[in-house]
Amino acid sequence: MIKVEVAYALPNEQKIIALQVAEDCSAYEAVVQSRIAEMFPQIDIENDPMGIFGKAIADPKHYILKPGQRVEVYRPLIADPKEIRARRAAKAKAERDAKG
């Protein structure tokens, strides 16, 4: 058995669950065993992206965990980060031009 964690975060709440899993446990299996989807019904463990310490993993069902790793379940992006930055830059430029 090895100790791992499963994490999920919302803008105003986060949960990290520590658990013991078999040495050949996949990231996906750890998420299932943590039962985190029962606490956050919006989690879709079949489709939501997952990662280890901030790095996305391509295939959570086949990624075998190492002791101490934390599986993170990611929320879908509401807006494209590039689009948000572009809007912010345009707004700042408009404000500078208005003052100018």
N, CA and C atoms as an extended XYZ file, in Angstrom:
300
Properties=species:S:1:pos:R:3:atomname:S:1:resname:S:1:resid:I:1 pbc="F F F"
N         0.845       -1.191        0.000 N   MET     1
C         0.000        0.000        0.000 CA  MET     1
C         0.886        1.250        0.000 C   MET     1
N         0.410        2.280       -0.715 N   ILE     2
C         1.113        3.563       -0.738 CA  ILE     2
C         0.129        4.676       -0.377 C   ILE     2
N         0.664        5.779        0.111 N   LYS     3
C        -0.167        6.916        0.474 CA  LYS     3
C        -0.139        7.932       -0.660 C   LYS     3
N        -1.333        8.360       -1.096 N   VAL     4
C        -1.474        9.379       -2.131 CA  VAL     4
C        -2.577       10.346       -1.701 C   VAL     4
N        -2.752       11.394       -2.478 N   GLU     5
C        -3.821       12.350       -2.216 CA  GLU     5
C        -4.606       12.582       -3.498 C   GLU     5
N        -5.860       12.968       -3.317 N   VAL     6
C        -6.715       13.366       -4.430 CA  VAL     6
C        -7.233       14.754       -4.089 C   VAL     6
N        -7.148       15.687       -5.054 N   ALA     7
C        -7.536       17.074       -4.801 CA  ALA     7
C        -8.504       17.588       -5.861 C   ALA     7
N        -9.383       18.481       -5.403 N   TYR     8
C       -10.301       19.185       -6.295 CA  TYR     8
C       -10.506       20.566       -5.708 C   TYR     8
N       -10.566       21.575       -6.562 N   ALA     9
C       -10.726       22.941       -6.060 CA  ALA     9
C       -11.761       23.705       -6.867 C   ALA     9
N       -12.559       24.443       -6.137 N   LEU    10
C       -13.485       25.407       -6.715 CA  LEU    10
C       -12.935       26.782       -6.365 C   LEU    10
N       -13.461       27.859       -6.939 N   PRO    11
C       -12.938       29.186       -6.596 CA  PRO    11
C       -12.990       29.486       -5.098 C   PRO    11
N       -13.976       28.941       -4.391 N   ASN    12
C       -14.143       29.263       -2.981 CA  ASN    12
C       -13.996       28.065       -2.041 C   ASN    12
N       -13.588       26.935       -2.558 N   GLU    13
C       -13.502       25.730       -1.723 CA  GLU    13
C       -12.551       24.730       -2.361 C   GLU    13
N       -11.778       24.032       -1.512 N   GLN    14
C       -10.943       22.955       -2.036 CA  GLN    14
C       -10.967       21.791       -1.064 C   GLN    14
N       -10.690       20.631       -1.599 N   LYS    15
C       -10.672       19.421       -0.780 CA  LYS    15
C        -9.483       18.577       -1.205 C   LYS    15
N        -8.699       18.137       -0.222 N   ILE    16
C        -7.594       17.211       -0.473 CA  ILE    16
C        -7.848       15.995        0.408 C   ILE    16
N        -7.934       14.848       -0.218 N   ILE    17
C        -8.227       13.606        0.504 CA  ILE    17
C        -7.004       12.706        0.452 C   ILE    17
N        -6.487       12.357        1.615 N   ALA    18
C        -5.363       11.422        1.703 CA  ALA    18
C        -5.933       10.008        1.796 C   ALA    18
N        -5.298        9.084        1.075 N   LEU    19
C        -5.763        7.703        1.150 CA  LEU    19
C        -4.634        6.732        0.846 C   LEU    19
N        -4.831        5.505        1.294 N   GLN    20
C        -3.903        4.399        1.024 CA  GLN    20
C        -4.465        3.619       -0.159 C   GLN    20
N        -3.613        3.362       -1.130 N   VAL    21
C        -4.042        2.613       -2.310 CA  VAL    21
C        -3.028        1.510       -2.599 C   VAL    21
N        -3.412        0.577       -3.446 N   ALA    22
C        -2.500       -0.495       -3.861 CA  ALA    22
C        -1.340        0.101       -4.648 C   ALA    22
N        -0.205       -0.575       -4.639 N   GLU    23
C         0.993       -0.066       -5.316 CA  GLU    23
C         0.819        0.069       -6.824 C   GLU    23
N        -0.129       -0.659       -7.402 N   ASP    24
C        -0.361       -0.566       -8.847 CA  ASP    24
C        -1.606        0.267       -9.178 C   ASP    24
N        -1.974        1.170       -8.280 N   CYS    25
C        -3.184        1.978       -8.435 CA  CYS    25
C        -2.967        3.078       -9.473 C   CYS    25
N        -3.956        3.231      -10.353 N   SER    26
C        -3.887        4.313      -11.350 CA  SER    26
C        -4.453        5.597      -10.752 C   SER    26
N        -4.162        6.714      -11.412 N   ALA    27
C        -4.696        8.009      -10.972 CA  ALA    27
C        -6.227        7.957      -10.964 C   ALA    27
N        -6.797        7.386      -12.011 N   TYR    28
C        -8.256        7.260      -12.113 CA  TYR    28
C        -8.818        6.445      -10.944 C   TYR    28
N        -8.185        5.304      -10.653 N   GLU    29
C        -8.667        4.453       -9.560 CA  GLU    29
C        -8.597        5.176       -8.219 C   GLU    29
N        -7.550        5.981       -8.016 N   ALA    30
C        -7.427        6.733       -6.762 CA  ALA    30
C        -8.569        7.733       -6.630 C   ALA    30
N        -8.940        8.387       -7.732 N   VAL    31
C       -10.054        9.338       -7.692 CA  VAL    31
C       -11.347        8.603       -7.333 C   VAL    31
N       -11.561        7.449       -7.938 N   VAL    32
C       -12.758        6.653       -7.624 CA  VAL    32
C       -12.754        6.270       -6.144 C   VAL    32
N       -11.621        5.746       -5.656 N   GLN    33
C       -11.542        5.285       -4.265 CA  GLN    33
C       -11.692        6.423       -3.267 C   GLN    33
N       -11.284        7.637       -3.654 N   SER    34
C       -11.385        8.777       -2.738 CA  SER    34
C       -12.832        9.199       -2.503 C   SER    34
N       -13.703        8.854       -3.420 N   ARG    35
C       -15.125        9.199       -3.389 CA  ARG    35
C       -15.345       10.721       -3.429 C   ARG    35
N       -14.387       11.434       -3.994 N   ILE    36
C       -14.481       12.890       -4.062 CA  ILE    36
C       -15.653       13.341       -4.928 C   ILE    36
N       -16.023       12.529       -5.909 N   ALA    37
C       -17.153       12.885       -6.782 CA  ALA    37
C       -18.476       12.890       -6.013 C   ALA    37
N       -18.527       12.209       -4.870 N   GLU    38
C       -19.735       12.253       -4.044 CA  GLU    38
C       -19.848       13.606       -3.338 C   GLU    38
N       -18.700       14.223       -3.034 N   MET    39
C       -18.687       15.534       -2.383 CA  MET    39
C       -18.901       16.663       -3.378 C   MET    39
N       -18.461       16.443       -4.619 N   PHE    40
C       -18.581       17.444       -5.675 CA  PHE    40
C       -19.248       16.778       -6.881 C   PHE    40
N       -20.572       16.788       -6.926 N   PRO    41
C       -21.284       16.074       -7.992 CA  PRO    41
C       -20.977       16.582       -9.403 C   PRO    41
N       -20.413       17.779       -9.513 N   GLN    42
C       -20.082       18.303      -10.844 CA  GLN    42
C       -18.868       17.603      -11.456 C   GLN    42
N       -18.130       16.841      -10.662 N   ILE    43
C       -16.982       16.107      -11.194 CA  ILE    43
C       -17.478       14.979      -12.101 C   ILE    43
N       -16.889       14.919      -13.280 N   ASP    44
C       -17.165       13.843      -14.232 CA  ASP    44
C       -15.858       13.061      -14.381 C   ASP    44
N       -15.692       12.006      -13.570 N   ILE    45
C       -14.402       11.309      -13.552 CA  ILE    45
C       -14.074       10.629      -14.872 C   ILE    45
N       -15.065       10.426      -15.713 N   GLU    46
C       -14.802        9.808      -17.012 CA  GLU    46
C       -14.223       10.809      -18.013 C   GLU    46
N       -14.495       12.101      -17.819 N   ASN    47
C       -14.115       13.091      -18.826 CA  ASN    47
C       -13.269       14.255      -18.313 C   ASN    47
N       -13.368       14.590      -17.031 N   ASP    48
C       -12.607       15.727      -16.520 CA  ASP    48
C       -11.114       15.427      -16.586 C   ASP    48
N       -10.321       16.427      -16.998 N   PRO    49
C        -8.871       16.205      -17.031 CA  PRO    49
C        -8.304       16.031      -15.631 C   PRO    49
N        -7.208       15.300      -15.537 N   MET    50
C        -6.537       15.059      -14.265 CA  MET    50
C        -5.052       15.332      -14.440 C   MET    50
N        -4.403       15.580      -13.320 N   GLY    51
C        -2.973       15.826      -13.362 CA  GLY    51
C        -2.325       15.446      -12.056 C   GLY    51
N        -0.997       15.525      -12.049 N   ILE    52
C        -0.199       15.248      -10.867 CA  ILE    52
C         0.602       16.514      -10.572 C   ILE    52
N         0.346       17.116       -9.420 N   PHE    53
C         1.071       18.330       -9.021 CA  PHE    53
C         1.128       19.370      -10.140 C   PHE    53
N        -0.015       19.649      -10.758 N   GLY    54
C        -0.103       20.712      -11.747 CA  GLY    54
C         0.285       20.340      -13.168 C   GLY    54
N         0.673       19.101      -13.403 N   LYS    55
C         1.023       18.670      -14.764 CA  LYS    55
C        -0.028       17.672      -15.235 C   LYS    55
N        -0.679       18.009      -16.342 N   ALA    56
C        -1.742       17.157      -16.875 CA  ALA    56
C        -1.201       15.783      -17.257 C   ALA    56
N        -2.025       14.769      -17.045 N   ILE    57
C        -1.664       13.419      -17.476 CA  ILE    57
C        -2.650       13.008      -18.575 C   ILE    57
N        -2.117       12.409      -19.634 N   ALA    58
C        -2.914       12.093      -20.815 CA  ALA    58
C        -3.921       10.978      -20.563 C   ALA    58
N        -3.538        9.972      -19.796 N   ASP    59
C        -4.395        8.796      -19.621 CA  ASP    59
C        -4.447        8.385      -18.144 C   ASP    59
N        -5.328        9.028      -17.360 N   PRO    60
C        -5.397        8.732      -15.919 CA  PRO    60
C        -5.670        7.268      -15.592 C   PRO    60
N        -6.327        6.544      -16.509 N   LYS    61
C        -6.649        5.135      -16.232 CA  LYS    61
C        -5.415        4.244      -16.306 C   LYS    61
N        -4.348        4.736      -16.946 N   HIS    62
C        -3.136        3.924      -17.074 CA  HIS    62
C        -1.923        4.541      -16.393 C   HIS    62
N        -2.090        5.714      -15.788 N   TYR    63
C        -0.974        6.362      -15.084 CA  TYR    63
C        -0.883        5.761      -13.681 C   TYR    63
N         0.184        5.005      -13.413 N   ILE    64
C         0.362        4.359      -12.107 CA  ILE    64
C         1.019        5.352      -11.143 C   ILE    64
N         0.370        5.507      -10.001 N   LEU    65
C         0.845        6.474       -9.011 CA  LEU    65
C         2.085        6.009       -8.271 C   LEU    65
N         2.860        6.987       -7.839 N   LYS    66
C         4.018        6.746       -6.982 CA  LYS    66
C         3.668        7.254       -5.584 C   LYS    66
N         4.323        6.723       -4.544 N   PRO    67
C         4.014        7.168       -3.184 CA  PRO    67
C         4.130        8.690       -3.054 C   PRO    67
N         3.146        9.280       -2.382 N   GLY    68
C         3.177       10.705       -2.094 CA  GLY    68
C         2.616       11.601       -3.183 C   GLY    68
N         2.249       11.037       -4.327 N   GLN    69
C         1.724       11.885       -5.400 CA  GLN    69
C         0.302       12.339       -5.088 C   GLN    69
N        -0.047       13.506       -5.653 N   ARG    70
C        -1.402       14.041       -5.497 CA  ARG    70
C        -2.057       14.113       -6.871 C   ARG    70
N        -3.187       13.439       -7.001 N   VAL    71
C        -3.978       13.495       -8.231 CA  VAL    71
C        -4.901       14.705       -8.111 C   VAL    71
N        -4.868       15.557       -9.127 N   GLU    72
C        -5.740       16.726       -9.148 CA  GLU    72
C        -6.776       16.544      -10.246 C   GLU    72
N        -8.026       16.770       -9.890 N   VAL    73
C        -9.109       16.727      -10.871 CA  VAL    73
C        -9.362       18.175      -11.269 C   VAL    73
N        -9.267       18.456      -12.566 N   TYR    74
C        -9.390       19.827      -13.050 CA  TYR    74
C       -10.803       20.131      -13.519 C   TYR    74
N       -11.227       21.364      -13.265 N   ARG    75
C       -12.520       21.837      -13.754 CA  ARG    75
C       -12.346       22.304      -15.201 C   ARG    75
N       -13.407       22.214      -15.988 N   PRO    76
C       -13.316       22.760      -17.349 CA  PRO    76
C       -13.134       24.272      -17.283 C   PRO    76
N       -12.359       24.828      -18.214 N   LEU    77
C       -12.191       26.280      -18.259 CA  LEU    77
C       -13.490       26.924      -18.718 C   LEU    77
N       -13.873       28.001      -18.043 N   ILE    78
C       -15.085       28.728      -18.427 CA  ILE    78
C       -14.775       29.642      -19.613 C   ILE    78
N       -13.572       30.232      -19.614 N   ALA    79
C       -13.164       31.117      -20.699 CA  ALA    79
C       -11.720       30.806      -21.075 C   ALA    79
N       -11.392       31.075      -22.314 N   ASP    80
C       -10.038       30.862      -22.809 CA  ASP    80
C        -9.091       31.882      -22.163 C   ASP    80
N        -8.016       31.433      -21.494 N   PRO    81
C        -7.098       32.369      -20.836 CA  PRO    81
C        -6.510       33.410      -21.787 C   PRO    81
N        -6.247       33.034      -23.042 N   LYS    82
C        -5.715       33.998      -24.015 CA  LYS    82
C        -6.733       35.108      -24.287 C   LYS    82
N        -7.986       34.734      -24.394 N   GLU    83
C        -9.044       35.709      -24.639 CA  GLU    83
C        -9.185       36.661      -23.446 C   GLU    83
N        -9.093       36.140      -22.236 N   ILE    84
C        -9.188       36.976      -21.037 CA  ILE    84
C        -8.046       37.984      -21.005 C   ILE    84
N        -6.820       37.526      -21.299 N   ARG    85
C        -5.669       38.440      -21.315 CA  ARG    85
C        -5.841       39.509      -22.387 C   ARG    85
N        -6.318       39.132      -23.557 N   ALA    86
C        -6.512       40.093      -24.647 CA  ALA    86
C        -7.540       41.150      -24.251 C   ALA    86
N        -8.635       40.724      -23.614 N   ARG    87
C        -9.657       41.674      -23.171 CA  ARG    87
C        -9.096       42.635      -22.126 C   ARG    87
N        -8.313       42.083      -21.189 N   ARG    88
C        -7.719       42.896      -20.133 CA  ARG    88
C        -6.756       43.937      -20.729 C   ARG    88
N        -5.957       43.508      -21.692 N   ALA    89
C        -5.009       44.421      -22.339 CA  ALA    89
C        -5.753       45.512      -23.107 C   ALA    89
N        -6.811       45.168      -23.806 N   ALA    90
C        -7.596       46.149      -24.547 CA  ALA    90
C        -8.241       47.157      -23.602 C   ALA    90
N        -8.729       46.677      -22.484 N   LYS    91
C        -9.347       47.573      -21.496 CA  LYS    91
C        -8.298       48.532      -20.929 C   LYS    91
N        -7.121       48.032      -20.593 N   ALA    92
C        -6.053       48.875      -20.054 CA  ALA    92
C        -5.635       49.921      -21.083 C   ALA    92
N        -5.541       49.519      -22.353 N   LYS    93
C        -5.171       50.462      -23.417 CA  LYS    93
C        -6.238       51.549      -23.554 C   LYS    93
N        -7.501       51.145      -23.522 N   ALA    94
C        -8.596       52.119      -23.639 CA  ALA    94
C        -8.553       53.114      -22.477 C   ALA    94
N        -8.248       52.630      -21.276 N   GLU    95
C        -8.165       53.512      -20.108 CA  GLU    95
C        -6.988       54.484      -20.250 C   GLU    95
N        -5.839       53.982      -20.757 N   ARG    96
C        -4.677       54.861      -20.969 CA  ARG    96
C        -4.995       55.916      -22.021 C   ARG    96
N        -5.646       55.499      -23.121 N   ASP    97
C        -5.990       56.432      -24.187 CA  ASP    97
C        -6.962       57.503      -23.689 C   ASP    97
N        -7.885       57.113      -22.824 N   ALA    98
C        -8.878       58.056      -22.301 CA  ALA    98
C        -8.214       59.113      -21.406 C   ALA    98
N        -7.166       58.704      -20.676 N   LYS    99
C        -6.458       59.628      -19.793 CA  LYS    99
C        -5.544       60.543      -20.587 C   LYS    99
N        -5.011       60.022      -21.720 N   GLY   100
C        -3.962       60.621      -22.510 CA  GLY   100
C        -4.232       61.921      -23.124 C   GLY   100
